[in-house]
Amino acid sequence: MNVEINDYGDGNLTVTQSMIDEVKAYITGKAYAKPDDAMKYITDSNLDLYKSGSSVVGGSAIVSGLSVTILNTQNAVVYEQEREGKVIFVSPRANFKVHSAEAGDKFFAVGYDGQRREVQVN
């Protein structure tokens, strides 16, 4: 994978298959217990949602061009944009800009446990 990332500035990120294999082998070698929760989105800003165990509640979204505003959701650790069954964008914030937007895109509020609730686009 070789992608341009815009997160606190522009830059390129390259991840090779050998890098992935090395990390997987390292983690497997540690024999960690599998976590109960979906940990891939955990951050300092949503840690309390993981601790509380509260269920995610969907809401609605306003999409204007590339700007998305999520309204009336509860307990979402992130919001996902999905196109043709694939997640193409993730945001920890309820107001964000996507890279592209199409009429058939879906948006989801995601809970600490990986549960996804579709957010209705208005």
Phi, psi and omega in degrees: 000136177218101186232155173272131182246135174241086180221100186065026180134162181274145177188166177255145177235125178242126177232123180261162178299324179293326176294317179298313180300320180296316180294316179300317180296320179299312182294316178301320180296337179280342179055042177295149173288144179288131181291152179286329186257163176281099190272356189296340182251010184290135177216173176300325185283342180240011182304321180297329177293324176293321180290323185285330181070022181283143182286146178283142178237129180287174181206227179223167180224145171248123179247122179230103187065240179259000180270134180234132175237121179264134182234146169062028171267160176225141171064028177274130176276330175207171173238136181245142170256130182238138175226125179052041176082004180240136176287125182244350179203143179225137177224138174276353183252154181278349175237121183204166175247133178264165180283329177204157180219133177231157185303326183273000180298146176242153177235143183228142167268132184245130180272172181303332184264007179090354177297135180245132176240122181295138179258121183287128180273127179265000000 
